[in-house]
Amino acid sequence: MSSRAYDHWIGIVRQLGPSFASRAAAHDADDSFVADNYADLRAHRFFSAGVPAELGGGGASHAEISDVLRLLATYCSSTALAASMHTHQVLIPAWRWRHEQAPVDAFLGRVAAEQLVLVSSGGSDWIDGSGTARKVEGGYRVSGRKIFSSGAPAGDLLMTMAVYDDPQNGPTVLHFAIPLTAPGVVMQDTWRTLGMRGTGSHDTMLQDLFVPDAAIGWRRPAGRWSQPMHVIAAIALPLIYSVYVGVADSGPGIPPSERERIFRPFWSRGGGGTGLGLAIANELAAALGGRISLESSAEKGSRFELMLPVRPR
């Protein structure tokens, strides 16, 4: 995988990564959002990496962004996970612009020009959607609680949804973007998950929020798999999973004498396990045409990477 865009964004992550890594433990220890890392990413225009170049963005592809996030996670997993939530909300409209000719070019242009940070509420919605939408003149009144709003402390727009009981079509999920500063949007400081405190994945309350008709970007049936869900899942999940593939530890490392043995069946370093986990994972990766690689340094920790081939249709 190599292109000018890919090389550029990989270079940015390698440049910023060491400083992110040096701050990662402190963010988790003092329960703080990775605001300084986000500021650095914004200064390098990272938040528009997935916007098509024709619209003023960085022009990186879905596969390239996935690998960039994987690398970012090896330095600071909280930064990478929060960024993945932003990035999939960029790449979904980018896909729609290219393949559906959806009128989202102005939105993507704003993301590029203003380096807008998008906050997803997908973790609290998924197929069913959550929250209620009531039709009023010119739009809807929306109320609900959105959990896992990763990146909310630095966010500009909340990319969310609510369920409208359509008289003709039944329960319908309405997708929309709304400023986090809009009246009726309240962030609640609720996120305390150890190891991921830095993501700032707080709850966001929508309290009789007015959403104009023009803000509705997508409609789909509630509780049923549909074409929009195909697009969302196909784009969002690989980006998010890439972060978990790239997470590394900061332990004592693995001695050179043990690095080959850890992939052998029934070998356990401490004697307390079955010795099958890595062996099975390694066999499965090989069966799929991929591999698991290990990088380890004494007193600096270890990093396992799962690489699988992308087979075009």
C-alpha positions as CSV (number, residue, x, y, z in Angstrom):
1,M,0.0,0.0,0.0
2,S,1.6,3.2,-1.1
3,S,0.5,6.5,-2.5
4,R,1.4,10.1,-1.9
5,A,-1.5,10.6,0.5
6,Y,-0.7,7.4,2.4
7,D,3.0,8.3,2.8
8,H,2.1,11.8,4.0
9,W,-0.3,10.6,6.7
10,I,2.0,7.8,7.9
11,G,4.8,10.4,8.1
12,I,2.6,12.7,10.2
13,V,1.8,9.9,12.7
14,R,5.4,8.9,12.9
15,Q,6.3,12.5,13.6
16,L,3.7,13.1,16.3
17,G,3.5,9.6,17.7
18,P,6.4,9.7,20.2
19,S,5.0,12.8,21.9
20,F,1.6,11.1,22.0
21,A,3.1,8.0,23.6
22,S,4.9,10.1,26.2
23,R,1.5,11.6,27.4
24,A,-0.7,8.5,27.1
25,A,-0.3,7.2,30.7
26,A,-0.8,10.6,32.2
27,H,-4.1,11.2,30.3
28,D,-5.4,7.9,31.7
29,A,-4.0,8.6,35.2
30,D,-5.5,12.0,35.6
31,D,-8.7,11.2,33.7
32,S,-8.2,13.8,31.0
33,F,-9.1,13.9,27.3
34,V,-6.3,13.8,24.8
35,A,-6.9,17.5,23.9
36,D,-3.2,18.2,23.3
37,N,-3.0,15.3,20.8
38,Y,-6.1,16.5,19.0
39,A,-4.6,20.0,18.8
40,D,-1.5,18.6,17.1
41,L,-3.6,16.5,14.7
42,R,-5.7,19.5,13.8
43,A,-2.6,21.6,13.2
44,H,-1.5,19.0,10.6
45,R,-5.0,18.9,9.0
46,F,-5.4,15.2,10.0
47,F,-9.2,15.5,10.5
48,S,-9.7,16.0,6.7
49,A,-7.4,13.2,5.7
50,G,-10.3,11.2,4.4
51,V,-12.0,14.0,2.5
52,P,-11.6,13.7,-1.2
53,A,-8.8,15.8,-2.6
54,E,-11.3,17.3,-5.1
55,L,-13.1,18.8,-2.1
56,G,-10.0,20.2,-0.4
57,G,-9.1,17.2,1.8
58,G,-6.2,14.8,2.1
59,G,-7.5,12.3,-0.3
60,A,-6.6,9.2,1.6
61,S,-8.5,6.0,0.9
62,H,-10.4,3.8,3.4
63,A,-7.6,1.2,3.4
64,E,-5.0,3.9,3.9
65,I,-6.8,5.5,6.8
66,S,-7.3,2.1,8.4
67,D,-3.5,1.5,8.4
68,V,-2.8,5.1,9.6
69,L,-5.1,4.5,12.6
70,R,-3.5,1.2,13.3
71,L,-0.1,2.9,13.5
72,L,-1.5,5.7,15.6
73,A,-2.8,3.2,18.1
74,T,0.7,1.9,18.8
75,Y,1.5,5.3,20.2
76,C,-1.7,6.3,21.9
77,S,-4.8,4.0,21.8
78,S,-7.2,6.6,23.2
79,T,-6.2,9.1,20.5
80,A,-6.6,6.5,17.8
81,L,-9.9,5.2,19.0
82,A,-11.4,8.7,19.3
83,A,-10.0,9.6,15.8
84,S,-11.5,6.4,14.3
85,M,-15.0,7.6,15.4
86,H,-14.4,10.9,13.6
87,T,-12.9,9.4,10.6
88,H,-15.7,7.0,9.7
89,Q,-18.1,9.9,9.9
90,V,-16.0,11.5,7.2
91,L,-15.5,8.5,5.0
92,I,-19.2,7.5,4.9
93,P,-20.3,10.8,3.2
94,A,-17.2,10.6,1.1
95,W,-18.3,7.2,-0.2
96,R,-21.8,8.5,-0.8
97,W,-20.4,11.5,-2.7
98,R,-18.5,9.2,-5.0
99,H,-21.0,6.3,-5.4
100,E,-24.4,7.9,-4.9
101,Q,-23.8,11.4,-6.0
102,A,-25.2,12.5,-2.6
103,P,-25.3,16.3,-2.0
104,V,-22.7,16.2,0.8
105,D,-19.9,18.1,-1.0
106,A,-20.6,21.3,1.0
107,F,-20.4,19.3,4.3
108,L,-17.1,17.6,3.3
109,G,-15.7,20.9,2.1
110,R,-16.4,22.4,5.5
111,V,-14.7,19.6,7.3
112,A,-11.6,20.2,5.2
113,A,-11.7,24.0,5.4
114,E,-12.5,24.3,9.1
115,Q,-10.9,21.1,10.3
116,L,-14.2,20.2,12.0
117,V,-14.1,17.3,14.5
118,L,-17.1,15.0,14.2
119,V,-18.4,13.0,17.1
120,S,-20.3,9.8,16.5
121,S,-23.1,8.3,18.7
122,G,-23.2,5.0,16.8
123,G,-22.3,3.1,20.0
124,S,-25.7,3.9,21.5
125,D,-27.7,3.6,18.3
126,W,-26.8,1.0,15.7
127,I,-29.7,-0.7,13.9
128,D,-32.6,0.3,16.2
129,G,-31.5,3.9,16.7
130,S,-32.2,5.7,19.9
131,G,-33.9,8.9,21.1
132,T,-37.2,10.2,19.9
133,A,-38.1,12.7,17.1
134,R,-41.4,14.6,17.1
135,K,-42.4,16.4,14.0
136,V,-42.9,20.1,14.3
137,E,-43.1,23.0,11.8
138,G,-39.8,23.2,9.9
139,G,-38.2,20.1,11.4
140,Y,-38.2,17.9,14.5
141,R,-37.9,18.1,18.2
142,V,-35.4,15.4,19.4
143,S,-34.7,14.0,22.9
144,G,-32.5,11.2,24.0
145,R,-29.3,10.1,25.7
146,K,-26.3,9.3,23.5
147,I,-23.5,7.2,25.1
148,F,-20.0,6.7,23.9
149,S,-19.7,10.1,22.3
150,S,-15.9,9.7,21.7
151,G,-14.0,12.9,21.2
152,A,-16.9,15.0,22.6
153,P,-14.6,17.5,24.5
154,A,-13.1,18.6,21.2
155,G,-16.0,18.0,19.0
156,D,-17.7,20.5,16.6
157,L,-20.6,18.4,15.2
158,L,-22.5,15.5,16.7
159,M,-23.3,12.9,14.0
160,T,-26.3,11.2,15.5
161,M,-29.9,9.9,14.9
162,A,-33.3,9.6,16.4
163,V,-36.4,7.5,15.8
164,Y,-39.5,9.2,14.2
165,D,-42.8,7.3,14.2
166,D,-43.7,8.0,10.6
167,P,-47.5,7.8,10.0
168,Q,-46.9,6.1,6.6
169,N,-43.6,4.2,6.9
170,G,-43.6,3.3,10.6
171,P,-40.6,3.8,12.9
172,T,-37.9,5.6,10.9
173,V,-34.4,6.4,11.9
174,L,-33.4,10.0,11.0
175,H,-29.6,10.6,10.6
176,F,-28.5,14.2,11.1
177,A,-25.6,16.4,12.1
178,I,-26.0,19.1,14.8
179,P,-23.5,21.5,16.4
180,L,-22.4,20.4,19.9
181,T,-23.0,24.0,21.0
182,A,-26.7,24.0,19.8
183,P,-29.3,24.8,22.5
184,G,-30.5,21.5,23.9
185,V,-27.2,19.6,23.5
186,V,-25.6,18.9,26.9
187,M,-22.4,16.9,27.4
188,Q,-22.3,15.0,30.7
189,D,-18.9,14.1,32.2
190,T,-19.5,10.3,32.6
191,W,-16.6,8.5,31.0
192,R,-14.3,6.7,33.5
193,T,-13.2,3.6,31.7
194,L,-9.7,2.6,32.7
195,G,-7.2,2.4,29.9
196,M,-9.4,4.5,27.6
197,R,-10.2,7.5,29.7
198,G,-8.5,9.7,27.2
199,T,-11.1,9.1,24.5
200,G,-13.5,11.5,26.3
201,S,-16.5,9.2,25.4
202,H,-19.0,11.0,27.6
203,D,-22.7,10.9,27.4
204,T,-24.5,13.6,25.3
205,M,-28.0,14.6,26.2
206,L,-30.4,15.9,23.6
207,Q,-33.1,17.9,25.4
208,D,-36.0,18.9,23.1
209,L,-33.4,19.8,20.5
210,F,-34.7,21.4,17.3
211,V,-33.4,19.7,14.1
212,P,-34.4,21.4,10.9
213,D,-35.7,19.4,8.0
214,A,-32.6,20.4,5.9
215,A,-30.3,18.7,8.5
216,I,-31.8,15.2,7.8
217,G,-29.2,13.4,5.7
218,W,-30.5,9.9,5.7
219,R,-33.6,8.0,6.5
220,R,-33.9,4.2,7.1
221,P,-36.3,1.7,8.7
222,A,-35.7,1.3,12.5
223,G,-34.7,-2.2,13.6
224,R,-34.1,-3.6,10.2
225,W,-30.9,-4.1,8.2
226,S,-31.0,-1.8,5.2
227,Q,-28.7,-0.3,2.6
228,P,-27.5,2.6,4.8
229,M,-26.5,0.0,7.4
230,H,-24.4,-1.9,4.8
231,V,-22.5,1.3,4.0
232,I,-22.0,2.3,7.7
233,A,-20.9,-1.2,8.8
234,A,-18.5,-1.7,5.8
235,I,-16.8,1.6,6.4
236,A,-16.9,2.1,10.2
237,L,-16.0,-1.3,11.5
238,P,-12.7,-1.9,9.7
239,L,-11.5,1.6,10.8
240,I,-12.4,0.9,14.5
241,Y,-11.0,-2.6,14.4
242,S,-7.7,-1.3,12.9
243,V,-7.2,0.6,16.2
244,Y,-7.4,-2.6,18.2
245,V,-5.1,-4.4,15.8
246,G,-2.5,-1.7,16.5
247,V,-2.7,-1.5,20.3
248,A,0.7,-2.3,21.9
249,D,1.8,-2.9,25.5
250,S,4.5,-1.2,27.4
251,G,5.7,-4.2,29.5
252,P,9.1,-5.8,29.9
253,G,9.3,-7.2,26.4
254,I,9.8,-10.8,25.3
255,P,13.3,-12.2,25.4
256,P,14.7,-13.2,21.9
257,S,14.9,-16.8,23.1
258,E,11.1,-17.0,23.5
259,R,9.9,-15.1,20.5
260,E,9.7,-18.1,18.2
261,R,8.3,-20.4,20.9
262,I,5.3,-18.2,21.8
263,F,3.6,-19.2,18.5
264,R,4.0,-23.0,19.3
265,P,1.0,-24.9,20.5
266,F,0.9,-25.6,24.3
267,W,3.9,-23.4,25.1
268,S,3.0,-20.9,27.9
269,R,5.5,-18.4,29.3
270,G,4.1,-18.4,32.8
271,G,2.8,-21.9,32.8
272,G,-0.7,-20.7,33.8
273,G,-2.3,-20.8,30.4
274,T,-3.1,-23.4,27.7
275,G,-0.5,-22.1,25.3
276,L,-3.1,-22.2,22.4
277,G,-4.2,-18.5,22.0
278,L,-1.3,-17.2,19.8
279,A,-0.9,-20.6,18.1
280,I,-4.5,-20.7,16.9
281,A,-4.4,-17.0,15.9
282,N,-1.3,-17.6,13.9
283,E,-2.7,-20.6,12.1
284,L,-5.9,-18.7,11.3
285,A,-4.0,-15.7,10.0
286,A,-1.9,-18.0,7.7
287,A,-5.0,-19.8,6.5
288,L,-6.4,-16.5,5.4
289,G,-3.2,-15.5,3.6
290,G,-2.1,-13.2,6.3
291,R,0.4,-13.2,9.2
292,I,1.0,-12.1,12.7
293,S,4.2,-10.2,13.4
294,L,5.9,-9.4,16.6
295,E,8.2,-6.5,17.6
296,S,9.6,-6.5,21.1
297,S,12.2,-4.6,23.0
298,A,13.5,-5.2,26.5
299,E,11.9,-2.8,29.0
300,K,9.9,-1.1,26.2
301,G,7.1,-3.6,25.5
302,S,5.8,-5.7,22.7
303,R,3.6,-5.1,19.6
304,F,1.7,-7.7,17.7
305,E,0.3,-6.9,14.3
306,L,-2.3,-8.9,12.5
307,M,-2.0,-8.3,8.7
308,L,-4.7,-9.8,6.4
309,P,-4.8,-9.3,2.6
310,V,-7.4,-7.2,0.9
311,R,-8.9,-9.2,-2.0
312,P,-10.7,-7.1,-4.6
313,R,-14.1,-8.4,-5.8
